[in-house]
Amino acid sequence: MKIEGARVLVAGATGVIGAALAAELGARGAHLVLAGRNEERLTRRAQALGGAPTVLFDAYAPDSCARAVHAAAGEHGGLDAVLTAFGSVAFGKAGAVGDDIAEHLMAVNALAPAAFFRAALSVLGTGGTIAAITGVVAERPQPGMADYSASKSALAAWLGAVRREARPAGIHVLEVRFGHLDTGFADRAVAGHPPPMPQAGDFGAAVHTVVEALAADAEMVRTDSQGIAFFEPRVR
Ligand SMILES: NC(=O)c1ccc[n+]([C@@H]2O[C@H](COP(=O)([O-])OP(=O)(O)OC[C@H]3O[C@@H](n4cnc5c(N)ncnc54)[C@H](OP(=O)(O)O)[C@@H]3O)[C@@H](O)[C@H]2O)c1
């Protein structure tokens, strides 16, 4: 995907990763639409990025995710990429985490991104991209994070199947399996307290790697044992 001039919807643009991705994409000439659940925070973010258009959604309402995609497509006469960077985490041993928290994580981390992408598949043309931030837990589930890990690997499985469905239509699917980054995400858990975290990776480099992966139509961003993000053109 050529970043300059690409019409990109960033869902979760009020988050630390979403905001940084939007900033780098915008700086490289993408035409952004920012999506989030909180109008005030979203407006502030859009102003910081030179007045990008905004659309509201709530991850609990799949209809609002699909509506956000269609509204975003209306802003620039179509879309070239839809990127989800929102999510939620909870900590605690599996037996102590309530059903309500497990449902919350599955709704926000798996079902809502899938709702965005279902709508995106009807809007994107050949060469379009859907991209999601999952996490290393999608391939290495962690104790104390069973439901978070399960929600991320559910989305990873969905993306893996859709990637193969979408290839013949020339639509790219990028999954981003970041390791720990120092964004404060763990401190905003909806339940429980974070265990000691590994050393955080280089945030700026991680964000830059995602933008480079989008530019290269790559399929996966992984994180090495040193916490450094790198991309793979094709999933093995
Ligand atoms: N930080 C890490 O170490 C790390 C590592 C791997 C993967 N990730 C993934 O990266 C993504 C972003 O994380 P971050 O580090 O940027 O954390 P963050 O700053 O806390 O961002 C979380 C984003 O999710 C949004 N969100 C949460 N619940 C929502 C809901 N019900 N409806 C709509 N939006 C909702 C938040 O909106 P508000 O601004 O309105 O709260 C915010 O925009 C998450 O999916 C996370 O799992 C993070």
The ligand as an SDF file (V2000), in Angstrom:
LIG
                    3D

 48 52  0  0  0  0  0  0  0  0999 V2000
    0.7470   -1.9000   25.3800 N   0  0  0  0  0  0  0  0  0  0  0  0
    1.1500   -3.1380   25.1630 C   0  0  0  0  0  0  0  0  0  0  0  0
    2.1060   -3.6440   25.7920 O   0  0  0  0  0  0  0  0  0  0  0  0
    0.4800   -3.9790   24.1250 C   0  0  0  0  0  0  0  0  0  0  0  0
    1.1370   -5.1470   23.6680 C   0  0  0  0  0  0  0  0  0  0  0  0
    0.4960   -5.9560   22.7170 C   0  0  0  0  0  0  0  0  0  0  0  0
   -0.7450   -5.5800   22.2280 C   0  0  0  0  0  0  0  0  0  0  0  0
   -1.3450   -4.4500   22.6940 N   0  0  0  0  0  0  0  0  0  0  0  0
   -2.6660   -4.1160   22.1750 C   0  0  0  0  0  0  0  0  0  0  0  0
   -2.6500   -2.8260   21.6050 O   0  0  0  0  0  0  0  0  0  0  0  0
   -3.9620   -2.2510   21.6890 C   0  0  0  0  0  0  0  0  0  0  0  0
   -3.8520   -0.8140   22.1850 C   0  0  0  0  0  0  0  0  0  0  0  0
   -3.2440   -0.7930   23.4370 O   0  0  0  0  0  0  0  0  0  0  0  0
   -2.5060    0.5040   24.0230 P   0  0  0  0  0  0  0  0  0  0  0  0
   -1.2360    0.0110   24.6130 O   0  0  0  0  0  0  0  0  0  0  0  0
   -2.4750    1.5980   23.0160 O   0  0  0  0  0  0  0  0  0  0  0  0
   -3.4630    0.8640   25.2440 O   0  0  0  0  0  0  0  0  0  0  0  0
   -4.4470    2.0990   25.5020 P   0  0  0  0  0  0  0  0  0  0  0  0
   -3.6830    3.3750   25.3580 O   0  0  0  0  0  0  0  0  0  0  0  0
   -5.1030    1.8240   26.8200 O   0  0  0  0  0  0  0  0  0  0  0  0
   -5.4970    2.0150   24.3210 O   0  0  0  0  0  0  0  0  0  0  0  0
   -6.6650    1.2370   24.4170 C   0  0  0  0  0  0  0  0  0  0  0  0
   -7.6440    1.7630   23.3970 C   0  0  0  0  0  0  0  0  0  0  0  0
   -8.7920    0.8900   23.3820 O   0  0  0  0  0  0  0  0  0  0  0  0
   -9.9640    1.6940   23.4730 C   0  0  0  0  0  0  0  0  0  0  0  0
  -11.0590    0.9270   24.0620 N   0  0  0  0  0  0  0  0  0  0  0  0
  -11.0400    0.1600   25.1760 C   0  0  0  0  0  0  0  0  0  0  0  0
  -12.2640   -0.3560   25.4020 N   0  0  0  0  0  0  0  0  0  0  0  0
  -13.0640    0.0920   24.3930 C   0  0  0  0  0  0  0  0  0  0  0  0
  -14.4460   -0.0710   24.0690 C   0  0  0  0  0  0  0  0  0  0  0  0
  -15.2860   -0.7990   24.8300 N   0  0  0  0  0  0  0  0  0  0  0  0
  -14.9390    0.5350   22.9540 N   0  0  0  0  0  0  0  0  0  0  0  0
  -14.1240    1.2860   22.1700 C   0  0  0  0  0  0  0  0  0  0  0  0
  -12.8190    1.4980   22.4380 N   0  0  0  0  0  0  0  0  0  0  0  0
  -12.3030    0.9050   23.5390 C   0  0  0  0  0  0  0  0  0  0  0  0
   -9.5360    2.8500   24.3500 C   0  0  0  0  0  0  0  0  0  0  0  0
  -10.4690    3.9140   24.2540 O   0  0  0  0  0  0  0  0  0  0  0  0
  -10.5150    5.1110   25.3670 P   0  0  0  0  0  0  0  0  0  0  0  0
   -9.4060    6.0530   24.9980 O   0  0  0  0  0  0  0  0  0  0  0  0
  -11.8690    5.6680   25.1630 O   0  0  0  0  0  0  0  0  0  0  0  0
  -10.3150    4.4580   26.7140 O   0  0  0  0  0  0  0  0  0  0  0  0
   -8.1860    3.1620   23.7250 C   0  0  0  0  0  0  0  0  0  0  0  0
   -8.3610    3.8810   22.5260 O   0  0  0  0  0  0  0  0  0  0  0  0
   -4.7860   -3.2020   22.5720 C   0  0  0  0  0  0  0  0  0  0  0  0
   -5.5560   -4.0380   21.7320 O   0  0  0  0  0  0  0  0  0  0  0  0
   -3.7260   -4.0570   23.2610 C   0  0  0  0  0  0  0  0  0  0  0  0
   -4.2170   -5.3500   23.5570 O   0  0  0  0  0  0  0  0  0  0  0  0
   -0.7570   -3.6340   23.6070 C   0  0  0  0  0  0  0  0  0  0  0  0
  1  2  1  0
  2  3  2  0
  2  4  1  0
  4  5  1  0
  4 48  2  0
  5  6  2  0
  6  7  1  0
  7  8  2  0
  8  9  1  0
  8 48  1  0
  9 10  1  0
  9 46  1  0
 10 11  1  0
 11 12  1  0
 11 44  1  0
 12 13  1  0
 13 14  1  0
 14 15  2  0
 14 16  1  0
 14 17  1  0
 17 18  1  0
 18 19  2  0
 18 20  1  0
 18 21  1  0
 21 22  1  0
 22 23  1  0
 23 24  1  0
 23 42  1  0
 24 25  1  0
 25 26  1  0
 25 36  1  0
 26 27  1  0
 26 35  1  0
 27 28  2  0
 28 29  1  0
 29 30  1  0
 29 35  2  0
 30 31  1  0
 30 32  2  0
 32 33  1  0
 33 34  2  0
 34 35  1  0
 36 37  1  0
 36 42  1  0
 37 38  1  0
 38 39  2  0
 38 40  1  0
 38 41  1  0
 42 43  1  0
 44 45  1  0
 44 46  1  0
 46 47  1  0
M  CHG  2   8   1  16  -1
M  END
$$$$
